Amino acid sequence: MIANINIHEKSFGPKILYKDLSMQLQPKEKVGLIGRNGTGKTTLFHMLTGDDTDFSGEVQFRKNLITIASRQEHQAFEDTPVLEYILADLPHYASLKHILDTYPATMGDSVSKMNKYGDALEQFSSLGYYQVEGEIAESLRQYQLSEAQINGTIGTLSGGQKRFVELVKVQHANAELVLIDEPTNHMDYVAKDSFIEWFKREQAAVLVITHDRDVLREVDRIIEIRDGRALSFTGNYDEYLKTNTNKIVSEVNEYEVTQSRITNLKSDVLRFQRMKEKARDPGTIQRFKSLEQKARAELAELQKLEKPSFWIDQESLQGLNDKLTSSYDAHKARNIKVRMKSKQESGSRLLIEAHELSLGYEAPLFDSVSFQLREGERIRLHGRNGAGKTSLIRAVLSQAAGEALPLTKYAGHIMSEKELKIGVYEQEISAHLLDVKLYDAIEQVLLDKGVKANDTRIRQLMSDYLFNPMSDGEITLDRLSGGQKARYQLIKMLADDPQILILDEPTNHLDLPSIEELENALQQYNGAVIYVSHDSYFADKLHGAEVRIGQ
């Protein structure tokens, strides 16, 4: 064992996040950490890295264990050169480099300093640090950072590029335990394949927060944070689904037995109370009083138990009999409610067409892109980051709005039906909205799209997407978690029953139940869909024609 984590309690104000959470990590194992949005996965990471010490419990690592963790926030490093930032976080690099750079001029005849210098030379070499700068630069190039970005500062990079810097850092750390949070968000298919190949061959233990099912397919074990505890499932994602189904079925049965027992105990309390009141013999009165107290005590203990969170994936649920399915449906955990018009027979009306299209700015981003999108059809835009997928989407939106293209058309044409209603799911919330309260942001979305925006409608939308209608409306968008921001983007996309949906990596930040709910809703949606996704599970569910952008 390399790590033993026992958290007796972790709270945020009155909310208890963890209660008696316990988990262990073994050498060289790959562990996926999953859980519903808001269960505290990133908080747990901060506790493992020592950034959060405000909890009751212990986080114990094997003595001298070398660890490395990806960082989520970079405000303090905006002016730090990219290479310098990565090198500074590599285990022992800074201290060893200091010895190698300064000791030759200062050690003189000191035997102690000579020995330290010799040890540093040997360790620096064994860790591969003499050639590490070149290797880091090459890894950054593989994640499509330019030479200017590699030689620039952290503050000049986008959010996705900073994530790639973190991945390069952990991949070159020679650590024994690697902690990574949502590594594949913002990755294209080439970068993602490269990461998964590294993940599979890496000899260190890796604990990764992810709901990317392509990554979870490669883990040795899944730890799910549920109801304040850590549940361990041996095997990869497919094994998790099987084991989870059996576990949830058992828990639902146990919960129903408990609820039945509570009902019976309530009846017993009333019955013993009446019998006690009717009795005249002191011994009989005492006996019924004792029975009543015993029933009340057991009832009080059972009523303290909180309802567990129940979730079974759709495919596994279809394999259960009607009785089990009915029981699960009666007690399953709340999920987002994606309300769309039901799918009808697809028409043949042509909505958007591109023919031999070439778009770009100072030069073409891509050439010869052709497709037709008709009612009810799905198109997947597939290509590397920077190939022009987002630019093509901007061109579609401009054409549908009757506006001038925001970039240069070098060849071909693009056309659309006039006044199409298009709902767009974007990866990032516009900067000017970040200080707006959630309630006000939803209201503005409805007003902008000509939809009735009364208090009832706004609070219903908040409830549908798992926000607390009574309190979350006062939270500004910049304070929402990644999952909450994703759910706001869904509200925005669907506000006016659009004829076409355009989705840019919609599964980023959503938890597994929410991804499944979105997939189910899109399968029933009667409009057309253009989407960008490097989630193979999501693409398999939506199907549709593939349009390649670039090479």
N, C-alpha and C positions, 0 to 999 in steps of 0.2 A: 504494500500500500504506500502511495506517495502523498496522499492527502486524506485527511479525516475532518469532515465538517459537521459540527453539531450546533445548530442555532436554536436555543431554547425559545427565544422570542425576538421578533423584529417588528417595530411598530412605526407608523407615521401618524402622529396625533392619536386619535381614538381608534384608527384602523390598524388591526393586527395583520401584518403581511405574512409572517411565518410563525408557526407554533410547533416546536419540537421537530424541526426539519433536520434530517440526518442524511448524509451521503458520503461515499468514499470514492476515491479515484485510484486506479491501478496503473502500474508502469505500461507505457506504450499503447494503452487502449484509446480508441476514438469514441467519444461520448457526445451525443447530440442532446442539448438542453432545450426542451420545448415547454410550452404552457400558454394559456390564454393571455391575450394582451392585458397588462395590468397586474399580472401575478408576481412580478418582481424579479424577472430573470436578470435584467441588467443590474438591479440592486444587488443581487447575489454575486455577480461578477465584481462589483465594487468592494464587496466584503472580502472576496478572495484576494483581490489585489492590495488590500489594506487601505483603500481610499475611503471606506466606510467602516468605522469602528463603533458606531452607535447601535449596539445590539447586545443581547445577552446570549452568551455561548462561546464556542471556541472554533477557530479555524487553524488546524495544525498541518504543517507540511513536513515531509521527511527532512532531516537535517541536511543543510547545504544543497537543497533542491534548487535547480536553476529554472526559473519561470520567466515567461514573457507574455505580455497581454497587449491586445490591440487597444488603442485609445479612441474614445468617441468624440471628445472635445479638444480643440486645438487653439483656443484663444490665446493661450500663453506662448504659443510657438509660431505665430503668424509671420514673424520676421526671421525665423530660423531657416537656413538653407536646407533643402530636402535631404541631401546626403548626410549633412551634419546631424540632422534630426534623427535619422535612422541609426547612424553609428553610435550616437549618444545613448540609445536605448538597448544596444546589444550588450548582453551580460559580460561584465568585466572589461569591455573594450576601452572605455574611457580611462580606467585606472591603469590598465596595462600600457596603453598608448602614452600616458603621462610618464610612466617609468622609462619607457624606451626613448622618449623625446628629451627627458631632463637628466637622467642619471649619468650618461656619458660625460657630461660637463661638470658634474658635481660629486661623483662617487670617489674620485681620487684613489686612495689605497684602502678604502673601507671595505673589508671583507664582507660585512653584512650587506652593503649596497651592491657589491659585485654579485653575491648570491641571489639577491632579489632581482637584479637585472637579468641574470642568467635564467632564473625561473620564469621571468616575464617573457623573455625571448622564446623559450620553449612553449609556454602556454599560448602566446600570441600566434605562434606557428601552428600548434595543434588545433586551435580553433578556426584556422583558415583565414585569419584576419589580414594577412599580407595581401591577399588577392580579393578581399571581400568588397572593396569599393567598386571594382570593375564588375563583379558578379551582381551587386545590388543595382548598378546602372543598367545592366542587361535585363534584369528582372523587371525593372521599371519600364523599359522599352517594350517588353512583352505585354505589359498592361497598357500599352499605347500612350505612355507619357513621352512628350517630345524632348529633344535635347535641351531646349530652353526651359522646360518645366523641371527636368531633372536637375539642372544647374540653378534653378530659381529657388524661391522661398515657399514655405508651406502656405502662406497666405494667398499666393497666386493661384492655388489649385481649387478645383471644384470639390463639392462634397464627395462625389464618387471617386475622384482622383486621390483625395486624402485617404479614403478607405483602401485604395490600392497600395498606397505608401505603407499603411499599417500592415497589410498582408505581406508585402516584401520584407518588412522588418521582422515579423515573426518567422518567416520562412528562412531567414538567414541568422537566426539567433542561437542555433545549436543548444536549444533549451531542452529540458526534460519534461516540462509541462507548458503547454501553449493554451492561452485563453483567447478566444476570438468571438466577437459579437457580430452576427449577421454579415458574414463575409461576402456573400454573392450578390447582395443588393448593388445595383448599378453595373454589374458585369455583363459583357456580351458573351456569346456562346463560346468563343475561343478562350477568353480569359477564364470563364467558368470551368471549361474542360481542363485548362491548365491547373487551376486551383484544385479540382477534384483529384487529378493525377498526383499532385503534391500531397494532398491529404491522405491518399491511399498508401503512398510509399513512406510517409514521414514516420520516423522511429520514436519520436517523442509522444507522450500522452497529449491528446488534444481534447479540450472541452469547448464545444462550439454552440453558441446560441443560434439556432436557425429553424425556420419553418420551410426551408427549401427541400423539397422531397427528394430531389436528385442528390443532395448532400446526405440527407438522412438515410438514403439507400446504402451508403457506404460506411455507416458507423457500426461499432461493435455492440453499443448499448445506448439506450435512450433513457434519459432522466426527465420525467415530467413534473413540473411544479404545479400541484393541484391542491386546492383547499389548504394552503399554508404548509404543505409537506412535499417531500421529494420522493416520487415513486420511480423505482428502477425497473426497466424492461430489457432483458437480454436480447440481443439481436438488432437487426436494422429496422427500417420503417415498416416493411411488409410484416415482419415478425411482431412488431409493436401493435399493428392493427389487429392481428389475430389475438394476441394476449390481452390487449385492452378490451376487446369485445367480450371475452370470457370473464374478465375482471368486472366490467361494468354490469353485465347480466347478473353476476353474483351479488354485486353491491345493490342493484335495483331490487332484487328479491329480498335482500336483508333489510333494505329501507322499508319495503312494503310490510314486512313482518313487524318491524319496529312501529310503523304507523298503526298497524292493526292492534299491536299491544297497547299503544297509547290510548286508542279508542276504548279498548276493553278496560283499561285501568280507570279511565274517566267514569265509565259505567259502574265499576266496582266501588269507587269512592262515593258516588251518590247512593249506591245500594247499601253499603256498610253504614253510611251516615244515617239513612232512613231507619235501618234496622236497629241501630244504636239508640235512636230517638224513641222508637216504639218499645224497646225492651224495658222490663221492670226489674229484672234480677241484676244485682250489681256485677255478678260474675259475667253474665251475658253481655251487659253494657261494656264491661272492660274488654271482653274478647272482640266485639265489633269495633271498639275504639282502636284497639291494637291493629286489627286488620285494615282499618281505614288509614291509619298513620303509615303502615307499611306500604299500602297502595299509593298514597300520596308521595312518599319518599321515592319509590321507584319511578313514579310518573315525573317527578321533578328532575330526576337524573336523565331520563329519556328525552325530556323536552329541552334539555341543555344541548343536545346533540344537533349540530347544524346539518342541513341537507347537503349531501355531497354533490359535486359537479359531475354530471353524467354526460358523456359524449361518445357516440359510436359512429364511425364513418359510414357513409351511405351504402357502399358496396357490401360491407360486413352486415349491415342492418337488414339488407335484403335476404340474407341467409338465415335469419331468425324466423321462428314460427309466429303466427299471428298473436298469440297470447303474450310472448316476450316483447314483440314489437309494440303492442298496445301498452304494456307496462312501461317500456322505455319512453314512449311518446308522452306518457302522463307525467314523467318525472325528469325528463332531459333538461340540461342546462339551457338557459336562454342564449339565443344566437341572434346575429343581426337579421333583420327582415328586409330583404332586397325586393322592393315592390316594382314589378315590371308588368307590362301588358303581356298576356299569355301568347305563346307562339301560335300563329295561324298558318294556313297553307301559304307558302311563299309566292309572291307575284313575280312578274317578269320585268317590272319597271326598272329601267336603268337609272341609278342614282349618281354614280361617279364613274368617270372613265379617264384613264391615262393611256397615251399611245406613244411609244418610243420617246418617253420623256427624259430630258436631261436638265437638271437644276443645279445651281451652285451660287457662289458669291463671286469671288475674284476668279474662280475657275470651277468647272463642273465637279460636283460631288459624286454624281453617278450618271450613267448613260443608259438609254434604251429600256426604261422601265415601262411596262404595259400591264394594265389590268382593267377589268370591269367589275363594278360592285352593284349588284341588284338587290332588291328587297329580300331580306331574310338570309343573305349570304354572309360568310365570314372570310376575311382575308388576314393572313398573318404576314407582317412585314419582318423580314429576316435579314440581318446583316450586322456587321461589326459596329461598335461605338464609333461615331464620327463618319459613318458611311453615308448618312443623309436621311435616315428614317424620320427623325424629328423635323427636318426641313421639308420632307414630303408631306408630313402631317400638316405643317403650317400652310403649305400650298393648297392642300385640300380645304382647310378651314377658310382661307382667304377667298378661294374660288366660290365656295358655297355662300359666303357672305357678300359676294359681289365686289370684293375689294381687290386692289392691285396686289400682285404676288410680292411677298417680302424678300424675294431673291430673284436672281436672273434665270430666265428660261433660255437654255442654249439650243434646245431642239425639241420636237414633238409638241404635244398639246395635252392639256388637262381640262376637263369640263365637269360640271355638276348640274343637277336639277336646281332650280332657283328656290331660295327660301327654305332650304333643308334645316330641320332642327337637329343639331349635333350635340351630343353630350360627350365631354372630354374628361378622361381620368388622367391627371398629371402626377408626376412623381414628386414635384415640389410645389408648396403653396407660395403664391406670389408674395414677395417681400412686403408690399404695402398692406397686406392683410394680417401680418404676424402679430401686430399689437391690437387687433380687433377681437372683441369677445365672441365666443362661439355662437351665442344666441343672435347677436347682431350680424355675424357673418352669414348664418343660415338665412336670416331675414333678407339680407341684401341679395343673396343668391336667388331667392324666390322672386323678389321685386324685379331684378335685372331680367329674369326670364318670363315676366308677365304672369306669374303664378300667385294665387291668393296667399297672403303672408300674415295670417292672424296667429295669435298666441297658441291656439289649440294645434294648428298645423305644425308650427315650429317645434313645440314640445313633443308631438307625436313622432316627428322625424328624429329627434334626439333619442327618444325611447327606442325606436326601431333600430337605431345604430348603437345601442348599448351605452349611451350617455345618460347621466342622471338628469332628468328634466328639471329638477328642483335646485340643483347646485352647479352643474357643469356649464351652464350657460354663461356664467361669469368668468370662466377661464379664457384667457387670451390664446389665440391659435399657436403662438410660439411656445406655450407651456404644455401643449398636448404631447403625448407620447407619439412615437412613430405609428403605432397601430391606430391611435385616435385620429391622427392627421389623415391616415388612409381612409378611415370611415367618413370623415368630413368630405374628402374628395369624392366618395361614392354618392353622398347626398347631393353635392354640387352637380355631378355628372347626370343624375337621373331626375333632376328637379322638374323638368317640363315634358316628360314622356318623349324623349328624342327618337327620331327615325333612324339615326345612326349613332353608334357608340364608338368612340376612339379611345383605346386603353393603352397606356404606356406603362408596362411592367406592373400590372395591378396587384400581383400577389406579394410584392415587396411590403414588408411590415405587417401584413395580415396574419393572424394565427390560423391554424389548420381548420377549425370549424368555420371560420369566416371565409377562408378560401373556398371551401366546399360549398358554402351557401352561395357565394358569388358564381361559382361554376354552374350550380344547379339553375340559378336564375338566368344566366346567359344562355343555357341550353333551351330554356323556355321562351326567351325573348323573341318577339316577332319582328324586330328591326334588323338592320345590317350591322356588322361589327368589323372594325379594323383594329387589329391589336398587335402590340409588340410584347413578346414574352420569351424569356429563355428558360422558363419552367416547363420541362418536357411533359409533366403530368397535366398541367393546365392546357398546353397545346393539344394533347391527345383528347382532352375532353371537348374542346371547342372545334377541333378539326378545321376545315376550311382550306382554301387555296393558299399556297405560299408564294409570296412575291419577294424575290431576292433583291436586295439593294447593295450595289457594289459587288466586290469579289467574294 
